[in-house]
Amino acid sequence: MKNKLLFACSILLFFSENSFGQGAYIPYNRDYYHLIERYEILEGKNNPIFHTGFKPYRRDQVASYLDTLATGKLIQSNADRFNLNYLSNDNWEFIDRETENSKKPLLGGLYRKPSDFFHYRDSIFDFHINPVIYLSGGMEPNQENFRMRNSRGVEFRGSIDRKVSFYTYFTTTQTIFPSWVKEYVEQNGAVPGEGFWKRYEGEGYGYFSAMGHVNFNISKSIQAQFGHDRNFVGEGYRSLIISDFSNPYVFVKLNTKIWKFNLTNLWSQKTADVTYDFAGRPTDDRYPQKWFSHHRLGINIGKNLNVGVFESVMKNEFDWNYLNPLIFYRWVEHQLGTPDKVMLGTDLKWNFTPGMQFYGQFVLDEFVFGEFFGIDGPNSIRNKHALQAGYKYINAFKVSNLDLQLEYNQVRPYTYQEKFENQSFTNYRTPLAHPLGANFREAVAIVRYQPAPRFFTNLTALYQYFGDDPSEEVNFGKNVLKNRMSPNTGIGLFGNVIGQGVENRVLMANLNLSYMVRQNVFLDFSHSVRTQSVENEEQTRNTSFTQLSLRVNMTRNDFNY
């Protein structure tokens, strides 16, 4: 399957002789991307450079957008001026304005630019290299071992002939997670966002992380990318379509932007399942693979509304039928005998007034008219869908750089599950969408405040209500790895509701304070409080976690699940 992806990428390269200059993609980081997206919301209209519904973004497009901000009137506060300067320095090779040079480069040739440990740039070759470091230590009550993380690595990016851009990231990590994250790993057999792991110091985990891609323009309006990475669809804190929760996977992506339309085609190979040894550790083996195809068409309607419609299919083997970038997948699947996992839906954002945005998603996994509308009976087991609704308020209550976000997510039982082997909506035993899988409701509230240019605060609170399985043999619809045709619940076709099974309620709050010492070097303090009540358990599971961190060119740890 991977050979077929390489073949497809080779064909695209062959036709890209007259490529236009463009940049590598910026790794998806919620804090970083929020700094970009908040200005579009403040302006109250869609930015003219790129659609925000499919992430990550390209550096050259972000730089073009930053140049428009520099000549506009949105940048008012000291923090905004700092953020514009920070983002511009981070993408300086594509900025049309003058950007900073370091006042005191190391050894004459290192950190000549604040964002680059070393760079080289001429008319043919462009190269940037940086260290990647994450050192953290923390305490959790009633736990013997110190909670910690030690990640070291390198990332580099660049371009060749101003036509082909590239990015590579590699780290090695040893970590001891907070107790609820460790429990998640033990239950699912995978580290969220990383996949394969080995034991470290008894209850810890060690793993490698790697991402990389090449990208190029086939024409002025069509761009191609081939690599290993994650993707994210939507404007929310969560995504119910494709999120960054699972580990990187190999893919080919086409992005076509014409007038008000943006068509994204994604073809990828994912790990369907994992084999484990007697101690529950991943084995050195050939894991089963599966094939995923996804296309999303986004359209700007007026100046402030963007609507996307998507369709995706998961199949346990490669099939040429799904390579067509403009076909209706459901029709193709019908011609094959309906053997595959097909989902469709929509997402939208509406910047309805300067400083405020409404966004949402709807995912339809299965549709039977009489059961969907309750005509044949209430709460059918085949009534599988997911819903998101969110609201963002930038410079809330006229306080500069105070940003609020509210979000609601719900997923019906058995959504994302499948009846055939290796076709569930997962990658390496973790959900491709929401961390909880299905059969849940969730409310999220986020307060972001930047009281000074280098000081960032983030308070995230969430409430989760979900139903779990009492045993491996019973399937109430939460675990997306299970077969939807074998519930063994005794409920039947109708009467399946969110929260069925063993009821769980989670209330969690996480406060993070970050100080940017220099470009992409952060000191973090975070404190998390988490309480979980489980049906038929007398005692509530209460815990807290406090940690200090040093980050260099890395995304902040997020344990909000």
Secondary structure, DSSP 8 states (H G I E B T S, - for coil): -HHHHHHHHHHHHHTTTT------B----HHHHHHHHHHHHHHTS--SS--SSEE--BHHHHHHHHHHHHTSS---SHHHHHHHHHHHHHTGGG-SS-----SS-BTTTBSSBTTBSEEEE-SSEEEEEEEEEEEEEEE-TT-SS-EEEEEEEEEEEEEETTTEEEEEEEEEEEEE--HHHHHHHHHHSSBTTTB--EEETTTEEEEEEEEEEEEEESSSSEEEEEEEE--EESSSSS-SSS-S-S--EEEEEEEEEETTEEEEEEEEEEE----B-TTS-B-SS---EEEEEEEEEEEEETTTEEEEEEEEEEESS--GGGG-TTS-HHHHHHHTTS-SEEEEEEEEEEEEETTEEEEEEEEEEE--HHHHTTSS-SS-TT-EEEEEEEEEETTGGG-TTEEEEEEEEEE-TTTT-BSSTT-SSEETTEESS-TT-SSEEEEEEEEEEEEETTEEEEEEEEEEEEEE-SSTT---S--TTSBTT---SS--SS---TT-SEEEEEEEEEEEEEEEEETTEEEEEEEEEEEEEETT-SS-EEEEEEEEEEEES--------
